[in-house]
Amino acid sequence: MRQFSLRMTAAGLALAASGVAHAQRLPDTVKFMSADGKTNLIGYVFMPTEKRAERAPAVVLMHGRAGPYSLNVKDTGPYNATTLSMRHKQWGASWSALGYIAVLVDGFGPRGYWGGFGAGTIGQRPEAVNEVTVRPLDAYGGLAYLRTRADVAGDRIGLQGWSNGGSAALAAMAVDAPGIADHSAAAGFRAALVFYAGCGLRDKYKEQGYRPYTTVLEFHGTKDEETGYRTCRRLVERSRALGGDIELVSYEGATHDFDDPGARRQRVPANQYARTDSIQRSEAFFERILAQGLPPR
């Protein structure tokens, strides 16, 4: 595991700002089936600003417990591509700028929970959106959708999730994950990025431990007030002892949602560094794994 001191670089600041600069491009809205075989999901597709190849690498994005939309429309709507949260627009634009196709999966709205859920409500959330047993099926629905596209390289698809969606991403990458028969990087996702997940995973791996079927990189702030940093540290340490290819990058003093570009989170100096550094590391991670051999950006 790695832990980094607080420092900012001009290059890092410029890179972090680039996602916001590109965020005005409106994503396409698509629909596709979850791997549960019954839920017609909504996806928001961010297209590459410039093509690097005829078939682009791609990323499935999994939102957190608040849903994919801005808190400004939480109770009223509309819930569509125009009202996505700043964080999701930032990351979609970031992948677009690198020549990726990214699809943000709305797994809550199609099930009737358009506004998502508040903090501390995990015990009251319906099983229909369970992040360990259901939402991984949505991730694999997104994977299947991307593989139907002629402009996507089906063997170069990664997964990224935040908070509750980070937990879903962890569950989706497990060697016993639902929604996929062959638990391998060839059949499933090539790799995953996980941001401040709830690593308890509803105690599913409490006895036998957690092990991903391919590479996972998790980011967490040590002052996370919503999902426990120590819980993730224990999960990663135990997983690595079991042979899991998983790494935890920790940020001293950073809170939950540290990559949210909004003023409230970015007033915390540790979050400023964590946001910049995690964007850089995430892009380098997927470039190494998903874009190997493609023309550089």
ChimeraX attribute file (.defattr): number of C-alpha atoms within 10 A of each C-alpha:
attribute: neighborCount
match mode: 1-to-1
recipient: residues
	/A:1	11
	/A:2	9
	/A:3	13
	/A:4	12
	/A:5	12
	/A:6	15
	/A:7	12
	/A:8	15
	/A:9	11
	/A:10	8
	/A:11	11
	/A:12	18
	/A:13	15
	/A:14	11
	/A:15	17
	/A:16	24
	/A:17	15
	/A:18	16
	/A:19	24
	/A:20	18
	/A:21	13
	/A:22	18
	/A:23	20
	/A:24	12
	/A:25	15
	/A:26	17
	/A:27	22
	/A:28	12
	/A:29	14
	/A:30	13
	/A:31	14
	/A:32	17
	/A:33	18
	/A:34	26
	/A:35	22
	/A:36	16
	/A:37	11
	/A:38	8
	/A:39	16
	/A:40	18
	/A:41	20
	/A:42	22
	/A:43	24
	/A:44	24
	/A:45	23
	/A:46	28
	/A:47	23
	/A:48	21
	/A:49	17
	/A:50	12
	/A:51	18
	/A:52	17
	/A:53	15
	/A:54	10
	/A:55	16
	/A:56	25
	/A:57	30
	/A:58	31
	/A:59	30
	/A:60	27
	/A:61	30
	/A:62	31
	/A:63	26
	/A:64	24
	/A:65	23
	/A:66	21
	/A:67	25
	/A:68	31
	/A:69	27
	/A:70	19
	/A:71	17
	/A:72	11
	/A:73	15
	/A:74	18
	/A:75	11
	/A:76	10
	/A:77	14
	/A:78	14
	/A:79	17
	/A:80	16
	/A:81	17
	/A:82	14
	/A:83	17
	/A:84	23
	/A:85	21
	/A:86	19
	/A:87	22
	/A:88	23
	/A:89	26
	/A:90	24
	/A:91	25
	/A:92	30
	/A:93	29
	/A:94	27
	/A:95	23
	/A:96	24
	/A:97	20
	/A:98	20
	/A:99	23
	/A:100	32
	/A:101	27
	/A:102	32
	/A:103	27
	/A:104	27
	/A:105	28
	/A:106	26
	/A:107	29
	/A:108	23
	/A:109	18
	/A:110	12
	/A:111	13
	/A:112	10
	/A:113	17
	/A:114	22
	/A:115	21
	/A:116	20
	/A:117	17
	/A:118	11
	/A:119	8
	/A:120	11
	/A:121	9
	/A:122	14
	/A:123	6
	/A:124	8
	/A:125	15
	/A:126	9
	/A:127	10
	/A:128	14
	/A:129	19
	/A:130	17
	/A:131	26
	/A:132	23
	/A:133	19
	/A:134	21
	/A:135	29
	/A:136	30
	/A:137	26
	/A:138	29
	/A:139	29
	/A:140	23
	/A:141	24
	/A:142	29
	/A:143	23
	/A:144	17
	/A:145	20
	/A:146	24
	/A:147	17
	/A:148	11
	/A:149	11
	/A:150	11
	/A:151	16
	/A:152	22
	/A:153	21
	/A:154	23
	/A:155	17
	/A:156	24
	/A:157	29
	/A:158	23
	/A:159	29
	/A:160	27
	/A:161	25
	/A:162	27
	/A:163	24
	/A:164	29
	/A:165	30
	/A:166	29
	/A:167	28
	/A:168	32
	/A:169	31
	/A:170	30
	/A:171	27
	/A:172	31
	/A:173	30
	/A:174	19
	/A:175	18
	/A:176	16
	/A:177	20
	/A:178	20
	/A:179	22
	/A:180	17
	/A:181	11
	/A:182	13
	/A:183	20
	/A:184	16
	/A:185	17
	/A:186	13
	/A:187	12
	/A:188	25
	/A:189	26
	/A:190	23
	/A:191	25
	/A:192	29
	/A:193	26
	/A:194	25
	/A:195	28
	/A:196	29
	/A:197	28
	/A:198	22
	/A:199	26
	/A:200	16
	/A:201	20
	/A:202	14
	/A:203	10
	/A:204	13
	/A:205	15
	/A:206	11
	/A:207	7
	/A:208	10
	/A:209	16
	/A:210	25
	/A:211	25
	/A:212	24
	/A:213	22
	/A:214	20
	/A:215	18
	/A:216	25
	/A:217	20
	/A:218	26
	/A:219	25
	/A:220	31
	/A:221	26
	/A:222	20
	/A:223	18
	/A:224	19
	/A:225	12
	/A:226	15
	/A:227	22
	/A:228	19
	/A:229	25
	/A:230	15
	/A:231	14
	/A:232	21
	/A:233	20
	/A:234	13
	/A:235	22
	/A:236	25
	/A:237	17
	/A:238	16
	/A:239	19
	/A:240	17
	/A:241	12
	/A:242	13
	/A:243	11
	/A:244	21
	/A:245	17
	/A:246	22
	/A:247	18
	/A:248	21
	/A:249	19
	/A:250	24
	/A:251	27
	/A:252	19
	/A:253	17
	/A:254	25
	/A:255	23
	/A:256	23
	/A:257	24
	/A:258	28
	/A:259	25
	/A:260	19
	/A:261	22
	/A:262	13
	/A:263	8
	/A:264	9
	/A:265	19
	/A:266	18
	/A:267	11
	/A:268	14
	/A:269	15
	/A:270	22
	/A:271	25
	/A:272	22
	/A:273	25
	/A:274	30
	/A:275	22
	/A:276	21
	/A:277	21
	/A:278	23
	/A:279	18
	/A:280	15
	/A:281	15
	/A:282	19
	/A:283	14
	/A:284	13
	/A:285	18
	/A:286	24
	/A:287	18
	/A:288	11
	/A:289	16
	/A:290	23
	/A:291	23
	/A:292	12
	/A:293	9
	/A:294	12
	/A:295	9
	/A:296	10
	/A:297	10
